[in-house]
Amino acid sequence: MTVALYMDHHVPRAITIGLRLHGIDIVTAHEDGCHELDDSALLDRANELKRVLFTQDDDLLAEAKKRQIERISFHGVIYAHQLKVTIGSCINDLKLISKAGENEDILNKVEFLPLK
């Protein structure tokens, strides 16, 4: 099984395009009409779609941490800092997570890029 991704509106289009060229299952918040939702609602939407949320928004880390503390289940968050991870690195790491990972691997967790 593969990990399906939900792209936050902060993610550069080049990452989405690069992943789609590799056949990765992606829905963007913009395509879904959810690009104006607040962080909590955006994470809820990713959960509804049973997708892991990829973001470069620091505020979503706080929302994920809050849910971990309160034991509110979510499908996972993958985070990459905008200035510390290249587009190519994001594509490679997200491709690896999506193709080799399982949903259970990231359930209720936050994964940071780059992978080490």
FIBA-33988 format. One record per atom (N, C-alpha, C, CB): atom name; x, y, z. Coordinates in Angstrom, 1 decimal, padded with zeros to 4 digits, m for minus. Glycine has a CB too. Layout:
BEGIN
name	X	Y	Z
CA	X	Y	Z
...
This chain:
BEGIN
name	X	Y	Z
N	000.8	m001.2	000.0
CA	000.0	000.0	000.0
C	000.9	001.2	000.0
CB	m001.0	000.0	001.2
N	000.4	002.3	m000.5
CA	001.2	003.6	m000.6
C	000.5	004.6	000.3
CB	001.2	004.1	m002.0
N	001.3	005.6	000.6
CA	000.8	006.7	001.5
C	000.3	007.8	000.5
CB	001.9	007.2	002.4
N	m000.9	008.2	000.6
CA	m001.5	009.3	m000.2
C	m001.3	010.6	000.5
CB	m003.0	009.0	m000.4
N	m000.9	011.6	m000.3
CA	m000.6	012.9	000.3
C	m001.6	014.0	000.0
CB	000.8	013.4	m000.3
N	m001.7	014.9	001.0
CA	m002.6	016.1	000.8
C	m001.6	017.3	001.0
CB	m003.7	016.1	001.9
N	m001.5	018.1	000.0
CA	m000.6	019.2	000.0
C	m001.2	020.5	000.5
CB	000.0	019.4	m001.4
N	m000.6	021.1	001.5
CA	m001.0	022.4	002.0
C	m000.8	023.4	000.9
CB	m000.2	022.7	003.3
N	m001.5	024.5	001.1
CA	m001.4	025.6	000.0
C	000.0	026.3	000.1
CB	m002.5	026.6	000.2
N	000.8	026.1	001.1
CA	002.1	026.7	001.3
C	003.2	026.0	000.4
CB	002.5	026.8	002.7
N	002.8	024.8	m000.1
CA	003.8	023.9	m000.8
C	004.0	024.5	m002.2
CB	003.4	022.5	m000.8
N	005.3	024.7	m002.6
CA	005.5	025.1	m004.0
C	005.0	024.1	m005.0
CB	007.0	025.3	m004.2
N	004.4	024.6	m006.1
CA	003.8	023.8	m007.1
C	004.8	022.8	m007.7
CB	003.2	024.7	m008.2
N	006.1	023.2	m007.8
CA	007.1	022.4	m008.3
C	007.2	021.0	m007.6
CB	008.5	023.1	m008.3
N	007.0	021.0	m006.3
CA	007.0	019.8	m005.5
C	005.9	018.9	m006.0
CB	007.0	020.1	m004.0
N	004.7	019.4	m006.1
CA	003.5	018.7	m006.5
C	003.7	018.1	m007.9
CB	002.3	019.5	m006.4
N	004.2	018.9	m008.8
CA	004.4	018.5	m010.2
C	005.5	017.4	m010.2
CB	004.8	019.7	m011.1
N	006.5	017.6	m009.5
CA	007.6	016.6	m009.5
C	007.1	015.2	m009.0
CB	008.8	017.1	m008.6
N	006.3	015.3	m007.9
CA	005.8	014.0	m007.3
C	004.8	013.3	m008.3
CB	005.1	014.3	m006.0
N	004.0	014.1	m008.9
CA	003.0	013.6	m009.9
C	003.7	012.9	m011.1
CB	002.1	014.6	m010.4
N	004.9	013.5	m011.5
CA	005.7	012.8	m012.5
C	006.2	011.5	m012.2
CB	006.8	013.7	m012.9
N	006.2	011.2	m010.9
CA	006.7	009.9	m010.3
C	005.5	009.0	m010.0
CB	007.6	010.1	m009.1
N	004.2	009.5	m010.3
CA	003.1	008.7	m010.0
C	002.6	008.7	m008.6
CB	003.3	007.3	m010.4
N	002.9	009.7	m007.8
CA	002.5	009.8	m006.4
C	001.1	010.3	m006.3
CB	003.5	010.7	m005.6
N	000.3	009.7	m005.5
CA	m001.1	010.1	m005.3
C	m001.2	011.3	m004.4
CB	m001.9	008.9	m004.6
N	m001.6	012.4	m005.1
CA	m001.6	013.7	m004.4
C	m002.9	014.4	m004.7
CB	m000.5	014.6	m004.9
N	m003.4	015.1	m003.7
CA	m004.5	016.1	m003.8
C	m004.0	017.4	m003.1
CB	m005.9	015.6	m003.1
N	m004.2	018.5	m003.8
CA	m003.8	019.8	m003.1
C	m004.9	020.4	m002.5
CB	m003.1	020.7	m004.2
N	m004.7	021.2	m001.5
CA	m005.7	022.0	m000.8
C	m006.4	022.9	m001.8
CB	m005.2	022.8	000.4
N	m005.6	023.5	m002.7
CA	m006.2	024.4	m003.7
C	m007.2	023.6	m004.6
CB	m005.1	025.0	m004.5
N	m006.7	022.5	m005.1
CA	m007.6	021.7	m006.0
C	m008.9	021.3	m005.3
CB	m006.9	020.5	m006.5
N	m008.8	021.0	m004.0
CA	m009.9	020.6	m003.2
C	m010.8	021.7	m002.7
CB	m009.3	019.8	m002.0
N	m010.4	023.0	m003.1
CA	m011.2	024.1	m002.6
C	m011.0	024.4	m001.2
CB	m012.6	023.9	m003.0
N	m010.0	024.0	m000.6
CA	m009.8	024.1	000.9
C	m008.6	025.0	001.2
CB	m009.6	022.8	001.5
N	m008.1	025.7	000.3
CA	m006.8	026.5	000.5
C	m007.0	027.7	001.4
CB	m006.3	027.0	m000.8
N	m008.2	028.0	001.8
CA	m008.4	029.1	002.7
C	m008.8	028.7	004.1
CB	m009.5	030.1	002.2
N	m008.8	027.3	004.3
CA	m009.2	026.8	005.7
C	m008.0	027.1	006.7
CB	m009.4	025.3	005.6
N	m008.4	027.2	007.9
CA	m007.4	027.4	009.0
C	m006.7	026.0	009.2
CB	m008.0	027.9	010.3
N	m005.7	026.1	010.0
CA	m004.8	024.9	010.1
C	m005.6	023.7	010.7
CB	m003.7	025.2	011.0
N	m006.4	023.9	011.7
CA	m007.2	022.8	012.3
C	m008.2	022.2	011.2
CB	m008.0	023.3	013.5
N	m008.9	023.0	010.5
CA	m009.8	022.5	009.5
C	m009.1	021.8	008.3
CB	m010.7	023.7	009.0
N	m007.9	022.3	008.0
CA	m007.1	021.7	006.9
C	m006.7	020.3	007.3
CB	m005.9	022.6	006.6
N	m006.2	020.2	008.6
CA	m005.8	018.8	009.1
C	m007.0	017.9	009.1
CB	m005.1	018.9	010.4
N	m008.2	018.5	009.5
CA	m009.4	017.7	009.5
C	m009.8	017.2	008.1
CB	m010.6	018.5	010.1
N	m009.6	018.1	007.1
CA	m009.9	017.7	005.8
C	m009.0	016.6	005.3
CB	m009.8	018.9	004.8
N	m007.7	016.7	005.6
CA	m006.8	015.6	005.2
C	m007.2	014.3	005.9
CB	m005.3	016.0	005.7
N	m007.7	014.3	007.1
CA	m008.1	013.1	007.8
C	m009.4	012.6	007.1
CB	m008.5	013.4	009.2
N	m010.3	013.4	006.7
CA	m011.5	013.0	006.0
C	m011.1	012.2	004.7
CB	m012.4	014.2	005.6
N	m010.1	012.7	004.1
CA	m009.6	012.1	002.8
C	m008.7	010.9	003.1
CB	m009.0	013.1	001.9
N	m008.3	010.6	004.3
CA	m007.4	009.6	004.7
C	m006.0	009.8	004.0
CB	m008.0	008.2	004.4
N	m005.6	011.0	004.1
CA	m004.3	011.4	003.5
C	m003.4	012.0	004.6
CB	m004.5	012.4	002.3
N	m002.1	011.9	004.3
CA	m001.1	012.5	005.2
C	m000.9	014.0	004.6
CB	000.3	011.7	005.2
N	m000.9	014.9	005.5
CA	m000.7	016.3	005.2
C	000.7	016.7	005.1
CB	m001.5	017.2	006.2
N	001.1	017.2	003.9
CA	002.5	017.7	003.7
C	002.4	019.2	003.8
CB	003.2	017.2	002.4
N	003.2	019.8	004.6
CA	003.2	021.3	004.8
C	004.6	021.9	005.0
CB	002.3	021.6	006.0
N	004.7	023.2	004.7
CA	005.9	023.9	005.1
C	005.5	025.1	006.0
CB	006.6	024.4	003.8
N	004.3	024.9	006.6
CA	003.8	025.9	007.5
C	004.1	025.5	009.0
CB	002.3	026.1	007.3
N	004.8	026.3	009.7
CA	005.2	026.1	011.1
C	004.0	025.9	012.0
CB	006.1	027.1	011.6
N	002.9	026.7	011.7
CA	001.7	026.7	012.6
C	001.1	025.3	012.6
CB	000.7	027.7	012.1
N	001.2	024.5	011.5
CA	000.6	023.2	011.5
C	001.3	022.2	012.4
CB	000.6	022.6	010.1
N	002.5	022.5	012.7
CA	003.3	021.7	013.7
C	002.6	021.9	015.1
CB	004.8	022.1	013.8
N	002.2	023.1	015.4
CA	001.5	023.3	016.7
C	000.2	022.6	016.8
CB	001.3	024.8	016.9
N	m000.5	022.6	015.7
CA	m001.8	021.9	015.6
C	m001.6	020.4	015.8
CB	m002.6	022.2	014.3
N	m000.6	019.8	015.1
CA	m000.3	018.4	015.2
C	000.1	018.1	016.7
CB	000.8	018.0	014.2
N	000.9	018.9	017.3
CA	001.4	018.6	018.6
C	000.2	018.7	019.6
CB	002.4	019.7	019.1
N	m000.7	019.6	019.4
CA	m001.9	019.8	020.2
C	m002.7	018.5	020.1
CB	m002.8	021.0	019.8
N	m002.9	018.0	018.9
CA	m003.7	016.7	018.8
C	m003.0	015.5	019.4
CB	m003.9	016.5	017.3
N	m001.7	015.5	019.3
CA	m000.9	014.4	020.0
C	m001.1	014.5	021.5
CB	000.6	014.5	019.7
N	m001.1	015.6	022.1
CA	m001.2	015.8	023.5
C	m002.7	015.4	023.9
CB	m000.9	017.3	023.9
N	m003.6	015.8	023.1
CA	m005.0	015.6	023.5
C	m005.5	014.2	023.0
CB	m005.9	016.7	022.9
N	m004.6	013.5	022.4
CA	m004.9	012.1	021.8
C	m006.1	012.2	020.8
CB	m005.2	011.2	023.0
N	m006.0	013.2	019.9
CA	m006.9	013.3	018.8
C	m006.2	012.7	017.6
CB	m007.4	014.8	018.6
N	m006.8	011.6	017.1
CA	m006.2	010.9	016.0
C	m006.1	011.8	014.7
CB	m006.9	009.6	015.7
N	m005.0	011.6	014.0
CA	m004.9	012.3	012.6
C	m004.0	011.4	011.8
CB	m004.3	013.7	012.8
N	m004.1	011.5	010.5
CA	m003.4	010.7	009.6
C	m001.9	011.0	009.4
CB	m004.0	010.7	008.2
N	m001.4	012.0	010.1
CA	000.0	012.3	010.0
C	000.3	013.6	009.3
CB	000.8	011.2	009.4
N	001.4	014.2	009.7
CA	001.9	015.4	009.1
C	003.4	015.2	008.7
CB	001.7	016.7	010.0
N	003.7	015.6	007.5
CA	005.1	015.7	007.1
C	005.4	017.2	006.9
CB	005.3	014.9	005.7
N	006.5	017.6	007.5
CA	006.9	019.0	007.5
C	008.3	019.2	006.9
CB	006.8	019.6	008.9
N	008.4	020.2	006.1
CA	009.8	020.6	005.6
C	009.9	022.1	005.7
CB	010.0	020.1	004.1
N	010.9	022.6	006.4
CA	011.1	024.1	006.5
C	011.4	024.6	005.1
CB	012.3	024.4	007.5
N	010.8	025.8	004.8
CA	010.9	026.4	003.5
C	012.3	026.7	003.1
CB	010.0	027.6	003.4
N	013.1	027.1	004.0
CA	014.5	027.5	003.7
C	015.6	026.5	003.9
CB	014.8	028.8	004.5
N	015.2	025.4	004.5
CA	016.2	024.4	004.9
C	016.2	023.1	004.1
CB	016.1	024.1	006.3
N	015.2	023.0	003.2
CA	015.1	021.8	002.4
C	014.8	022.2	000.9
CB	013.9	020.8	002.9
N	015.6	021.6	000.0
CA	015.4	021.9	m001.4
C	014.2	021.2	m001.9
CB	016.6	021.5	m002.2
N	013.7	021.8	m003.1
CA	012.6	021.2	m003.8
C	012.9	019.7	m004.2
CB	012.2	022.0	m005.0
N	014.1	019.5	m004.7
CA	014.5	018.2	m005.1
C	014.5	017.2	m003.9
CB	015.9	018.2	m005.7
N	015.0	017.6	m002.8
CA	015.1	016.8	m001.6
C	013.7	016.5	m001.1
CB	015.9	017.5	m000.5
N	012.8	017.4	m001.1
CA	011.4	017.2	m000.8
C	010.8	016.1	m001.7
CB	010.5	018.5	m000.8
N	011.0	016.3	m003.0
CA	010.4	015.3	m003.9
C	011.0	013.9	m003.6
CB	010.8	015.7	m005.4
N	012.3	013.8	m003.5
CA	012.9	012.5	m003.2
C	012.4	011.8	m001.9
CB	014.4	012.6	m003.2
N	012.3	012.6	m000.9
CA	011.9	012.1	000.4
C	010.4	011.7	000.4
CB	012.2	013.1	001.5
N	009.6	012.6	m000.2
CA	008.1	012.3	m000.2
C	007.9	011.1	m001.1
CB	007.4	013.6	m000.7
N	008.6	011.0	m002.2
CA	008.4	009.8	m003.0
C	008.7	008.5	m002.3
CB	009.3	009.9	m004.3
N	009.8	008.6	m001.5
CA	010.2	007.4	m000.7
C	009.1	007.1	000.4
CB	011.6	007.7	000.0
N	008.7	008.1	001.1
CA	007.6	007.9	002.1
C	006.4	007.3	001.4
CB	007.3	009.2	002.8
N	006.0	007.9	000.3
CA	004.7	007.5	m000.3
C	004.8	006.1	m000.9
CB	004.4	008.4	m001.4
N	005.9	005.7	m001.5
CA	006.0	004.4	m002.2
C	006.4	003.3	m001.2
CB	007.0	004.5	m003.3
N	007.2	003.6	m000.2
CA	007.7	002.5	000.7
C	007.0	002.5	002.0
CB	009.2	002.7	000.9
N	006.3	003.6	002.3
CA	005.7	003.6	003.6
C	004.3	003.0	003.7
CB	005.6	005.1	004.1
N	003.8	002.9	004.9
CA	002.4	002.5	005.2
C	001.7	003.6	006.0
CB	002.4	001.1	005.9
N	000.4	003.7	005.9
CA	m000.3	004.7	006.6
C	000.0	004.6	008.1
CB	m001.8	004.6	006.3
N	000.1	003.4	008.6
CA	000.3	003.2	010.0
C	001.7	003.7	010.5
CB	000.2	001.7	010.4
N	002.6	003.9	009.6
CA	003.9	004.4	009.9
C	003.9	005.8	010.4
CB	004.9	004.2	008.7
N	003.0	006.6	009.9
CA	002.9	008.0	010.2
C	001.7	008.4	011.0
CB	003.1	008.8	009.0
N	000.8	007.5	011.2
CA	m000.5	007.8	011.9
C	m000.2	008.5	013.3
CB	m001.3	006.5	012.2
N	m000.8	009.7	013.5
CA	m000.6	010.5	014.7
C	000.8	011.0	015.0
CB	m001.1	009.7	015.9
N	001.6	011.0	013.9
CA	003.0	011.5	014.0
C	003.3	012.6	013.1
CB	003.9	010.3	013.7
N	004.4	013.3	013.4
CA	005.0	014.3	012.5
C	006.3	013.8	012.1
CB	005.1	015.7	013.3
N	006.5	013.8	010.8
CA	007.8	013.4	010.1
C	008.4	014.7	009.6
CB	007.6	012.3	009.0
N	009.7	014.8	009.9
CA	010.4	016.0	009.4
C	011.3	015.7	008.2
CB	011.3	016.6	010.5
N	011.3	016.5	007.2
CA	012.2	016.4	006.1
C	013.4	017.4	006.3
CB	011.5	016.7	004.7
N	014.6	017.1	005.8
CA	014.9	015.9	005.1
C	015.0	014.7	005.9
CB	016.2	016.2	004.3
N	014.8	013.5	005.3
CA	015.0	012.3	006.0
C	016.5	012.1	006.2
CB	014.3	011.1	005.2
N	016.9	011.5	007.3
CA	018.3	011.3	007.5
C	018.6	009.8	007.6
CB	018.7	012.0	008.8
